[in-house]
Structures are given as C-alpha cells and as structure tokens.
Amino acid sequence: MVKIGNIVLRDQPLILAPMEDITDPSFRYICKQFGADLMYTEFISSDGLIRDGRKSMRKLDIFDYERPIGIQLYGHLIDSMVEAVQIAERSNPDFIDINFGCPVKKIADRGAGAGMFRDMSQMVKMTEAIVKATKLPVTVKTRLGWDDEKKNIVEVTERLQDAGIKSIAIHGRTRSQLYKGRADWTLIGEVKNNPRITIPVIGNGDVDSPQTASEMFRKYGVDGIMIGRATVGRPWIFKEIRYFLETGKKLPPLTINDIVDLAKVHFKKSVECKGEPRGVYEMRRHFSNYFRGLPHFKETRIRLLTILDVNEITGILDEISEKYGGLEM
C-alpha cells in the first residue's frame, strides 16, 4: 500500500493529474468510474479565492464519491496561500496540494507555479507555512527544475520533505520545456531511489499506454503514476492500465457504442454540475476527443460543437452509435 499522510492507497496507484479546464467534477466522475485512485481539483489561484472570485470558488466543489481528492492551490505570496488553504479546508478535501509546476508564462513569471524554482528559499518557506496552517496532508506537484542548466529536483524534494510534505508528484520536464520533447524519468528515479527520501514519489509525463505505465513502475520504482493528457478522450486508460498491471494482458478495445454511452453519461453530468448552456459549452472539447479519428466525421463534429439544445445533442450521439456501431477505437 501507499500512504500519503492518513490516506491509504493500493499498491501502484494511478492518479489523475490536475488539468485546467479539463478535470472538472464531470470529468473526475468519469475517471473515478474507470479506476482513478487519487484525484485533484483543477488548480486554483490563491488570490482568486481570497477575492471570492466566482470561477475560483466553483472549483472548490468536491463530492464524496471522488475521495480521496485534494484541492490544488497556486500563488506567489505566502500569506495569500495560507489564507487560501484555510478557505479550501471548508470544502473538506482529503489533502492540500501545492502547485510548484505550472509552466505558463503569466503564472511562472510572477513567481508562482514553476516560477518558484527561481527562489528555493521562498518555495521552502511557503511550504512550511502551509504545513503549519493545516492538519490535512500537504503534497506538492512540480517539475525537474527551471531549465536544463538547473535540474535541482533532488535537492528540492529533500528540502520540501523536511518542510513537512507527505508526497511529491514530479513531471519529467523542466519549466523551460513546457510540454515539448519527451519527459525524462531518470531524475524522477533518482529522487525515488535517494535514501533521504521517505515520502511517496509519483511520476508524471508521457504515460499514454498500459505498457508505458508498467515500464515506469518497473524501471524507476515510483510509488504511483500520474496521468494527464492521455486521459483526455480516453478516461478508460485507468482501467486498461490496471488490467495490464494485474494480468499482463490488454483489455479488448472499446466500441463506438461503448464510447457513445460514456459520452452521454459525461454530458449529463456536465449539465447537471454546471447547468445550461455552460455545461454544454464545456463538454465540447470532450466530444471532439471522444470521437477523434472517426472517418467522414467532420459534418457531425461541427453539429456537436455548435448546437446548444441538450436533446438535439443526445440525438446526434444516437446517430453516431447507429452509423459507426461496433467499430472499435
């Protein structure tokens, strides 16, 4: 088993990465059905919470069926982050996660997210302050470093562990890489195999198949694997990976009928959580990804991405099922 503070997970847990505008409650619901062991909210601005910003406050919505789930926060000011933690605690999450990994320029240039790599002392002070401010386990999601010249994740992990965090998730790229190139897991492995490190180490980056996940567990010994972009349009990847880890075999592929049924559940949940028309708008990216690669699909895709009526969209999904039937994806 893997322990993160008082949270107990099974061996080799599979974790849904927090992704802005993706990992909302409706998507988390779907991923949980397919076996995600641990999940996070989308990342939330500490300044937004303090100002009672509507978008930030909405992201605090969590549900019992999602547990264990953490609220992920980012910011560049220690006092603001501590206050945001106290607000986040009211939603009763299982843990608080600090985002020290977001590479987006407007965030990193302010010293938040991956921008914290430019000031390790501030990173450590902020972590210590947050750990002291809450009784919940505190975790961190981060990267290898700022750039190729400063991949200091081994030292960073040691210092954050000393500051009191209960686990660390490491994306195998630097801030400068953004999402380009291949993720480098060698330093993630170094962190995991560092005798100074006793907290769980979670690896993240380019895990897009059951075979890749199995190899990362075997080769680098990580305690868990976090999956991000590969879940978009394919949330059943959690089930595929778990089956492969347990049996060494591949699950049969889903059919279009299966995916249509899934899309209907996701769509219903999106509208239930966000209402109309917002729940319809925010489902569009998922429709595009669920049916990516279908032949002669352009006209149907345009209809899915322009119509607002819930019943009409459901009808289009039925048409997809009738047209493509048992085609495997």
C-alpha positions as CSV (number, residue, x, y, z in Angstrom):
1,M,0.0,0.0,0.0
2,V,1.0,3.7,-0.5
3,K,0.4,6.1,2.4
4,I,0.1,9.9,2.0
5,G,-0.4,11.1,5.5
6,N,-3.5,9.4,6.7
7,I,-4.6,8.5,3.1
8,V,-4.1,4.8,2.2
9,L,-3.9,3.8,-1.5
10,R,-3.4,0.4,-3.0
11,D,-0.1,-0.6,-4.5
12,Q,0.8,1.1,-7.7
13,P,-1.9,3.8,-7.6
14,L,-3.0,5.5,-10.8
15,I,-3.6,9.2,-10.3
16,L,-5.5,11.8,-12.4
17,A,-3.3,14.8,-13.0
18,P,-4.9,18.2,-12.3
19,M,-5.6,20.0,-15.6
20,E,-7.1,23.4,-16.0
21,D,-10.4,23.4,-17.8
22,I,-10.3,19.6,-18.0
23,T,-10.5,18.0,-14.6
24,D,-13.8,19.5,-13.5
25,P,-16.3,17.4,-11.5
26,S,-17.9,15.8,-14.5
27,F,-14.6,14.5,-15.9
28,R,-13.4,13.4,-12.5
29,Y,-16.7,11.5,-12.1
30,I,-15.9,9.6,-15.3
31,C,-12.3,8.9,-14.4
32,K,-13.3,7.6,-11.0
33,Q,-15.6,5.1,-12.7
34,F,-12.6,3.8,-14.6
35,G,-10.5,3.4,-11.5
36,A,-8.5,6.6,-10.8
37,D,-7.2,6.0,-7.3
38,L,-6.5,9.7,-6.5
39,M,-7.7,13.0,-8.0
40,Y,-7.3,16.7,-7.7
41,T,-9.4,19.7,-8.5
42,E,-8.3,22.0,-11.3
43,F,-5.6,24.3,-9.9
44,I,-7.0,27.3,-8.1
45,S,-5.5,30.8,-7.7
46,S,-4.9,31.7,-4.0
47,D,-5.7,35.4,-5.0
48,G,-8.9,34.3,-6.6
49,L,-10.1,32.5,-3.5
50,I,-9.2,35.4,-1.3
51,R,-11.1,37.8,-3.6
52,D,-14.1,35.4,-3.5
53,G,-13.8,35.1,-7.3
54,R,-16.7,33.1,-8.8
55,K,-14.6,30.9,-11.0
56,S,-12.1,30.0,-8.2
57,M,-14.8,29.3,-5.7
58,R,-16.6,27.0,-8.1
59,K,-13.5,24.9,-8.4
60,L,-13.8,24.0,-4.7
61,D,-16.8,21.8,-5.4
62,I,-16.0,18.2,-4.4
63,F,-18.1,15.2,-3.8
64,D,-17.8,12.2,-1.5
65,Y,-17.7,9.7,-4.4
66,E,-14.5,11.4,-5.6
67,R,-12.5,10.6,-2.5
68,P,-9.6,10.7,-1.9
69,I,-9.4,14.1,-3.5
70,G,-7.2,17.1,-2.9
71,I,-7.5,20.8,-3.7
72,Q,-4.6,22.2,-5.6
73,L,-3.6,25.8,-5.0
74,Y,-1.0,28.1,-6.6
75,G,0.2,31.6,-5.8
76,H,3.4,33.6,-5.1
77,L,2.6,35.2,-1.7
78,I,2.9,33.1,1.4
79,D,0.2,34.9,3.4
80,S,-2.2,34.6,0.5
81,M,-1.5,30.9,0.1
82,V,-2.1,30.3,3.8
83,E,-5.4,32.2,3.7
84,A,-6.4,30.2,0.6
85,V,-5.7,27.0,2.4
86,Q,-8.0,28.0,5.2
87,I,-10.8,28.8,2.7
88,A,-10.1,25.5,0.8
89,E,-10.4,23.5,4.1
90,R,-14.1,24.4,4.3
91,S,-14.8,22.1,1.3
92,N,-13.4,19.2,3.4
93,P,-10.8,17.9,1.0
94,D,-8.6,14.9,1.9
95,F,-5.4,16.8,1.3
96,I,-4.0,20.1,0.0
97,D,-1.7,20.2,-3.0
98,I,0.7,23.0,-3.8
99,N,1.3,23.7,-7.5
100,F,5.0,24.3,-8.0
101,G,4.9,23.0,-11.6
102,C,2.7,25.2,-13.8
103,P,4.9,26.5,-16.6
104,V,2.5,29.1,-18.1
105,K,4.4,32.3,-18.5
106,K,1.9,34.7,-16.8
107,I,2.0,32.4,-13.7
108,A,5.7,31.4,-13.6
109,D,6.9,35.0,-14.3
110,R,5.0,36.1,-11.2
111,G,6.9,33.6,-9.1
112,A,4.1,31.1,-8.8
113,G,3.9,27.6,-10.2
114,A,7.2,26.5,-11.7
115,G,8.4,30.1,-11.1
116,M,9.2,29.0,-7.5
117,F,12.3,27.3,-8.8
118,R,13.8,30.7,-9.1
119,D,13.6,31.2,-5.4
120,M,14.0,27.9,-3.5
121,S,14.1,29.6,-0.1
122,Q,10.6,31.1,-0.8
123,M,9.4,27.7,-2.0
124,V,10.5,26.1,1.3
125,K,9.1,29.0,3.4
126,M,5.8,28.8,1.7
127,T,5.6,25.0,2.1
128,E,6.5,25.2,5.8
129,A,3.8,27.9,6.3
130,I,1.1,25.8,4.6
131,V,2.0,22.7,6.5
132,K,1.7,24.6,9.8
133,A,-1.6,26.1,8.7
134,T,-3.5,22.9,8.2
135,K,-4.0,19.5,9.8
136,L,-4.5,18.0,6.3
137,P,-1.7,16.2,4.5
138,V,0.1,18.6,2.2
139,T,1.5,17.4,-1.1
140,V,3.4,19.0,-4.0
141,K,3.3,18.8,-7.8
142,T,6.3,20.1,-9.5
143,R,8.9,19.7,-12.3
144,L,12.5,18.7,-12.7
145,G,13.7,22.3,-12.4
146,W,13.7,25.6,-14.2
147,D,15.7,24.7,-17.3
148,D,18.4,22.2,-18.4
149,E,21.1,24.1,-16.5
150,K,19.2,23.8,-13.2
151,K,17.5,20.4,-12.8
152,N,17.6,20.5,-9.0
153,I,14.6,18.3,-8.2
154,V,16.6,16.0,-5.9
155,E,17.6,18.9,-3.6
156,V,14.1,20.4,-3.9
157,T,12.5,17.2,-2.8
158,E,14.8,16.8,0.1
159,R,14.0,20.3,1.3
160,L,10.3,20.0,0.8
161,Q,10.2,16.7,2.6
162,D,12.0,18.4,5.5
163,A,9.3,21.1,5.3
164,G,6.7,18.5,6.0
165,I,5.1,17.5,2.7
166,K,3.6,13.9,2.6
167,S,4.2,13.1,-1.1
168,I,5.6,14.7,-4.3
169,A,4.5,14.3,-7.9
170,I,7.2,15.1,-10.4
171,H,6.6,15.9,-14.1
172,G,9.6,14.8,-16.1
173,R,10.2,18.1,-17.8
174,T,11.7,21.5,-16.9
175,R,9.7,24.7,-16.9
176,S,11.5,25.8,-20.0
177,Q,10.4,22.7,-21.9
178,L,6.7,23.4,-21.3
179,Y,5.2,20.2,-22.8
180,K,7.7,19.8,-25.6
181,G,10.1,16.9,-26.1
182,R,10.0,13.6,-24.2
183,A,9.6,13.5,-20.4
184,D,12.8,12.5,-18.7
185,W,12.1,10.0,-15.9
186,T,15.7,9.4,-14.9
187,L,15.7,12.2,-12.3
188,I,12.3,11.0,-11.0
189,G,14.0,7.7,-10.5
190,E,16.9,9.4,-8.7
191,V,14.5,11.1,-6.3
192,K,12.7,7.8,-5.6
193,N,16.0,5.9,-5.0
194,N,17.5,8.7,-2.9
195,P,17.9,7.1,0.6
196,R,17.0,10.5,2.1
197,I,13.5,10.4,0.6
198,T,10.9,8.5,2.6
199,I,7.7,10.1,1.2
200,P,5.9,8.6,-1.8
201,V,7.2,9.7,-5.2
202,I,4.7,9.9,-8.0
203,G,6.0,10.0,-11.6
204,N,4.2,12.1,-14.4
205,G,4.8,12.7,-18.0
206,D,4.1,10.8,-21.3
207,V,2.4,7.8,-19.8
208,D,0.0,7.0,-22.6
209,S,-0.4,3.2,-22.6
210,P,-0.6,0.3,-20.2
211,Q,2.9,-0.9,-21.4
212,T,4.4,2.5,-20.7
213,A,2.9,2.6,-17.2
214,S,4.2,-0.8,-16.4
215,E,7.7,0.1,-17.6
216,M,7.8,3.2,-15.5
217,F,6.9,1.3,-12.4
218,R,9.4,-1.4,-13.1
219,K,12.3,0.8,-14.3
220,Y,12.1,3.7,-11.9
221,G,10.3,2.2,-8.8
222,V,7.9,5.1,-8.4
223,D,5.2,4.7,-5.8
224,G,2.5,5.9,-8.2
225,I,1.9,7.2,-11.7
226,M,0.0,10.4,-12.6
227,I,-1.7,10.6,-16.0
228,G,-2.7,13.8,-17.6
229,R,-3.2,14.5,-21.3
230,A,-3.6,10.8,-22.2
231,T,-6.8,10.7,-20.2
232,V,-8.5,13.3,-22.4
233,G,-10.8,11.5,-24.8
234,R,-9.7,8.2,-23.2
235,P,-10.5,8.2,-19.5
236,W,-10.8,4.4,-19.6
237,I,-6.9,4.3,-19.7
238,F,-7.0,3.8,-15.9
239,K,-8.9,0.6,-16.4
240,E,-6.6,-0.5,-19.2
241,I,-3.5,0.1,-17.2
242,R,-4.8,-1.6,-14.0
243,Y,-5.9,-4.7,-16.0
244,F,-2.4,-4.8,-17.6
245,L,-0.6,-4.4,-14.3
246,E,-2.6,-7.2,-12.8
247,T,-2.8,-9.7,-15.7
248,G,-0.1,-8.7,-18.2
249,K,-2.8,-8.7,-20.8
250,K,-4.5,-6.0,-22.8
251,L,-8.2,-5.2,-22.4
252,P,-10.4,-5.5,-25.5
253,P,-10.8,-2.1,-27.1
254,L,-14.0,-0.1,-26.6
255,T,-16.5,0.1,-29.4
256,I,-18.1,3.3,-30.6
257,N,-21.3,2.1,-28.9
258,D,-19.4,2.0,-25.6
259,I,-17.9,5.5,-26.2
260,V,-21.3,7.0,-27.1
261,D,-22.8,5.6,-23.8
262,L,-19.8,7.0,-21.9
263,A,-20.2,10.4,-23.7
264,K,-23.9,10.5,-22.7
265,V,-23.1,9.9,-19.0
266,H,-20.3,12.6,-19.1
267,F,-22.6,15.1,-20.9
268,K,-25.4,14.5,-18.5
269,K,-23.0,15.0,-15.6
270,S,-21.6,18.2,-17.1
271,V,-25.0,19.8,-17.5
272,E,-26.0,18.6,-14.0
273,C,-22.9,20.2,-12.4
274,K,-22.8,23.4,-14.5
275,G,-26.3,23.9,-15.9
276,E,-27.1,25.2,-19.4
277,P,-25.5,26.5,-21.5
278,R,-22.2,26.3,-19.6
279,G,-22.3,22.6,-19.2
280,V,-22.9,22.2,-22.9
281,Y,-20.1,24.6,-23.9
282,E,-17.6,22.9,-21.6
283,M,-18.4,19.4,-22.9
284,R,-17.4,20.3,-26.5
285,R,-13.7,19.7,-26.1
286,H,-14.6,16.2,-24.8
287,F,-16.9,15.4,-27.7
288,S,-14.0,16.3,-30.0
289,N,-11.6,14.0,-28.2
290,Y,-14.0,11.0,-27.7
291,F,-14.6,10.7,-31.4
292,R,-11.3,11.8,-32.8
293,G,-10.2,9.7,-35.8
294,L,-13.7,8.6,-36.9
295,P,-13.9,8.6,-40.7
296,H,-16.1,11.1,-42.5
297,F,-17.0,12.7,-39.2
298,K,-16.5,16.4,-40.0
299,E,-20.1,17.4,-40.5
300,T,-21.2,15.5,-37.4
301,R,-18.4,17.1,-35.4
302,I,-19.5,20.6,-36.4
303,R,-23.0,19.9,-35.3
304,L,-21.8,18.6,-31.9
305,L,-19.7,21.7,-31.4
306,T,-22.4,24.3,-32.4
307,I,-25.8,23.0,-31.2
308,L,-26.8,24.0,-27.7
309,D,-30.0,22.0,-27.2
310,V,-29.4,19.1,-24.9
311,N,-31.9,16.8,-26.6
312,E,-30.5,17.5,-30.1
313,I,-27.0,16.7,-28.9
314,T,-28.3,13.4,-27.4
315,G,-29.9,12.7,-30.7
316,I,-26.6,13.3,-32.6
317,L,-24.9,10.9,-30.2
318,D,-27.5,8.3,-31.1
319,E,-26.8,8.9,-34.8
320,I,-23.1,8.3,-34.2
321,S,-23.9,5.0,-32.5
322,E,-26.2,3.9,-35.4
323,K,-23.7,4.9,-38.0
324,Y,-20.5,3.5,-36.5
325,G,-21.9,0.8,-34.3
326,G,-19.4,-1.8,-33.2
327,L,-16.4,-0.1,-34.7
328,E,-13.5,-0.4,-32.3
329,M,-11.4,2.6,-31.2
